[in-house]
């Protein structure tokens, strides 16, 4: 799913301008990324948790100094 797809969906659903929808989509994606970086997971209560489970980052994060960096 792309940010453009999210923006288009928001624009059609909320009947707002493309510019406003892109701002909303960008803010939403930025918030999700920030939460994933902070806690390693993201849950949207009442939606993702009920329908798809939660979105989680990789279980085994590479440690600093591990080979392959």
N, C-alpha and C positions, 0 to 999 in steps of 0.2 A: 504494500500500500504506500503510495507516495503522498507527500505533503500537498501536491496539486490536487490529487483525488479527494483528500480530506477537505481542502478548501472548496472544491466544486460542490461537494455534498453539503457542506455547511451553507454555502451560498444559495443553493436550491431550496434547502429545508427552511432556512431562516428568512429567505427572500431579502438578502442584503447584497451590497455591491461586491464585486470580485475583490477589490482592494481590502475591504473590511474582512471578508472571509479568509483571505490569505493571512491577514494579521492574526486572526483568531487561530487558524491552523498552525501558524508558526509558534504562537504562544503555547498552544497545547502540546505540540511536539517538544518544544524546549522544556516545558515542565515535566514531561514524561522522561526525557533524557536526564534531566537533573536528578529526578527521584531514583532512576536506575543507577546513576553514578553514586548517589548517596547511600542507598540501602540495598541495591542489587535486585530490587523487585519493584513492580508497579501494579497496583490494584485500583480499579475504578469501581468502588462499592455499588452494588445493585446492577452492574452490567457485566463487566469482565469477570468478576468473581462468580457470578451466578451462571453465566453462559459458557465461558471459556476457561475458567480458572485464572490464576494470576500470571502475569508475564514476569519471568525471572531471567536474570542474566546467567552466564555460564556458572556451573556448579563449582568447577575447579579453576579459579583464577590463577594465571601465571604469576609466580612470585618474582619480585625484583631480583635480578641477578641470575635467574634460571637460564639454562642454555636455550637458544632459539629466540632471544630478544633481538 
